[in-house]
Amino acid sequence: MEINNLNKEYTLENFILGDYNNLVSNVAKSVIENTEKCYNPLLIYGKEGLGKTHLMQAIGNKILENNPKFNVLYVTSEQFINELVEDIKNGKQDLFRNKYRNVDALLIDDIQYIAGKDRVQNELFYTFNALKENGKQIIISSDRPPKDIEFLEDRLKSRFENGIFVELLMPDYDTKIKIMKKYSERIEFDVDDKTLAEILKNDNLNIRELEGILNQLKLICGAKITEELEKDKTYYFVVGPYSTA
């Protein structure tokens, strides 16, 4: 059985994109259904904490669900780099190439971290070409569009831009409410609208931060926020700093 590194909890069903990310949603659907060969590679970029890792793994999980025999592999750029360095050191570069060039879909997270690493970029370039020539799907995430990644080789920028790159945007207020309610259901935490509104007085909080606040509240309050807990200073220690920022 292939080790794909995919987190099964990262699904499209528990990831709310919202109308503000319609393009991302449509592109993701096309990649999953394999209806748009031009969406290869797919590069998803955006600021930290917006769910890029969740989304790309959700796409990978859906591809695997639709094609159970596919070899789908997800790695962070750090894993890719460390594995390459180790295999070069041990004279096992052929094993590395065999692993990465014989997949049906390769997902690499935070691709910006390979910038400036010449040997890694060279290996990725030829891996990219091998997969593309064989019609295999490549999905990449980054914190910025390819042209803005310093010290990334031009030939890689060209490859990345040859497919499609879409920006994952900060969700609006209503979508953040939906995301928080959905996440609360996942962690079995009953949170009231008043608390959500209080937290969202700071509209700069990203998804990761919002989920972190809910995790802290559950730790403090248990399954539900009671009136007594709302009066507790620990509750305001968690909610207050964010809502008054």
C-alpha positions in Angstrom: 0.0 0.0 0.0 1.3 3.4 -1.0 2.0 6.0 1.7 0.4 9.2 0.5 0.8 11.4 3.6 -2.8 12.7 3.2 -4.7 13.7 6.2 -8.1 12.1 5.8 -9.8 14.8 7.9 -8.9 17.3 5.2 -12.0 17.0 3.0 -13.9 19.4 0.7 -17.0 18.7 2.7 -15.5 20.4 5.8 -13.8 23.2 4.0 -15.9 26.3 3.3 -14.6 28.4 0.5 -17.4 30.9 0.2 -18.4 33.1 -2.8 -15.2 35.1 -2.4 -13.2 32.1 -3.6 -15.5 30.9 -6.5 -12.5 30.7 -8.9 -10.6 28.5 -6.5 -13.6 26.3 -6.0 -14.3 25.9 -9.8 -10.6 25.1 -10.6 -10.4 22.6 -7.7 -13.5 20.8 -9.1 -12.1 20.7 -12.6 -8.8 19.2 -11.4 -10.6 16.6 -9.4 -12.8 15.7 -12.3 -9.8 15.8 -14.6 -11.8 17.9 -17.1 -9.3 20.7 -17.6 -5.9 19.3 -18.6 -4.6 22.9 -18.9 -5.0 23.2 -15.1 -1.6 21.4 -14.7 0.2 22.4 -12.6 -2.3 23.9 -10.2 -0.7 26.4 -7.9 -2.7 27.7 -4.9 -1.2 30.7 -3.2 -2.2 33.0 -0.4 -1.3 34.3 3.0 -0.6 32.1 6.0 -3.5 30.5 7.8 -6.1 30.6 5.1 -6.3 26.8 4.5 -4.0 26.1 1.6 -2.8 22.9 3.1 -6.3 21.8 3.9 -7.6 22.6 0.4 -4.8 20.9 -1.6 -5.0 17.8 0.6 -8.8 17.8 0.2 -8.3 17.8 -3.6 -5.8 14.9 -3.2 -8.2 12.9 -1.0 -11.0 13.4 -3.6 -8.8 12.4 -6.5 -7.9 9.2 -4.5 -11.6 8.6 -3.7 -12.5 8.9 -7.4 -9.5 6.8 -8.4 -8.6 4.3 -5.6 -5.8 2.8 -7.6 -4.0 6.1 -8.1 -0.7 6.8 -6.5 -1.3 10.2 -4.9 1.6 11.7 -2.9 1.6 14.8 -0.7 4.8 16.2 0.8 5.9 19.5 2.3 8.8 21.2 0.5 10.8 20.5 3.6 10.2 16.8 3.3 11.1 16.9 -0.4 14.3 18.8 0.4 15.3 16.6 3.3 14.6 13.3 1.5 16.6 14.4 -1.5 19.6 15.5 0.6 19.5 12.2 2.5 19.2 10.1 -0.7 22.1 11.9 -2.4 24.2 11.4 0.8 23.4 7.7 0.8 23.8 7.3 -3.0 20.1 6.5 -3.4 19.1 9.3 -5.8 17.6 6.7 -8.2 15.2 5.6 -5.5 14.1 9.2 -4.9 13.5 9.7 -8.7 11.6 6.5 -8.9 9.3 7.5 -6.0 8.5 11.0 -7.2 8.4 10.4 -11.0 6.0 7.5 -10.8 3.0 9.0 -9.2 -0.4 9.9 -10.6 -0.7 13.1 -8.6 2.1 15.0 -6.8 1.2 17.6 -4.2 4.0 19.8 -2.8 3.2 22.3 0.0 5.0 25.7 0.5 7.0 25.5 -2.6 8.6 28.9 -1.9 11.1 27.2 0.5 13.0 25.5 -2.4 14.0 28.9 -3.7 17.8 29.4 -3.6 18.5 25.7 -3.3 20.0 24.9 -6.7 20.2 21.1 -6.5 16.7 20.8 -5.2 15.3 23.1 -7.9 17.2 21.1 -10.5 15.7 17.8 -9.3 12.2 19.3 -9.1 12.5 20.7 -12.6 13.2 17.2 -14.1 10.6 15.6 -11.9 8.1 18.2 -13.0 8.9 17.6 -16.7 8.6 13.8 -16.3 5.2 14.0 -14.6 3.9 16.6 -17.1 5.0 14.6 -20.1 3.2 11.6 -18.7 0.0 13.5 -18.1 0.2 13.3 -14.3 -1.3 16.0 -12.1 0.9 18.4 -10.1 -0.6 20.6 -7.3 1.6 23.1 -5.5 1.0 25.7 -2.8 2.9 28.9 -2.0 2.5 32.0 0.0 2.9 34.2 -3.2 2.5 33.9 -7.0 5.5 32.4 -8.9 6.8 35.7 -10.2 7.2 37.0 -6.6 9.2 34.1 -5.3 12.8 35.4 -5.0 15.7 33.1 -6.0 13.3 30.7 -7.8 14.8 29.7 -11.1 13.1 31.2 -14.2 12.6 27.8 -15.7 10.6 26.7 -12.7 8.6 30.0 -12.7 7.8 29.3 -16.3 6.6 25.8 -15.6 4.4 26.9 -12.7 2.9 29.7 -14.7 2.2 27.3 -17.6 -0.8 25.8 -15.8 -3.0 28.0 -13.6 -2.3 29.7 -10.3 -5.2 30.9 -8.1 -5.2 33.0 -5.0 -6.9 31.8 -1.8 -8.4 35.0 -0.3 -9.3 36.0 3.2 -13.0 35.0 3.8 -15.6 37.7 4.5 -17.4 38.0 7.8 -20.4 35.7 7.0 -18.1 33.0 5.6 -15.9 33.2 8.8 -19.0 32.6 10.8 -19.9 29.5 8.7 -16.3 28.3 9.0 -16.3 28.7 12.8 -19.6 27.0 13.2 -18.5 24.1 11.0 -15.2 23.7 12.9 -17.1 23.9 16.2 -19.2 20.9 15.1 -16.1 19.0 14.2 -14.6 19.5 17.6 -18.0 19.0 19.3 -18.1 22.4 20.9 -21.3 24.4 21.3 -20.5 28.0 20.7 -23.1 30.8 20.6 -23.4 33.6 18.1 -22.6 36.2 20.7 -19.2 34.7 21.2 -18.5 34.4 17.5 -19.4 38.0 16.9 -17.2 39.1 19.8 -14.2 37.2 18.4 -14.8 38.6 14.9 -14.6 42.2 16.0 -11.1 41.7 14.9 -11.6 41.2 11.2 -7.9 40.4 10.5 -7.9 37.0 12.1 -7.2 34.2 9.6 -8.7 30.7 9.6 -5.9 29.1 11.6 -6.2 31.8 14.3 -10.0 31.4 14.5 -9.7 27.7 14.9 -7.1 28.2 17.6 -9.4 30.4 19.6 -12.2 27.8 19.4 -9.7 25.1 20.6 -8.7 27.3 23.6 -12.4 28.0 24.4 -13.2 24.3 24.4 -10.3 23.6 26.6 -11.6 26.2 29.1 -15.3 25.7 28.8 -15.7 22.0 27.9 -18.6 21.2 25.6 -20.5 24.4 26.0 -20.1 28.0 27.1 -22.4 28.7 30.0 -23.4 32.1 31.5 -21.1 31.4 34.4 -18.1 30.7 32.1 -18.9 33.9 30.1 -18.3 35.8 33.3 -15.0 34.0 34.0 -11.9 36.1 33.5 -10.2 33.2 31.6 -13.0 33.4 29.0 -12.2 37.0 28.4 -8.5 36.3 28.4 -9.1 34.1 25.3 -11.8 36.2 23.6 -11.0 39.7 24.7 -7.5 40.3 23.2 -8.9 39.3 19.8 -12.1 41.2 19.9 -10.6 44.4 21.1 -7.5 44.4 18.8 
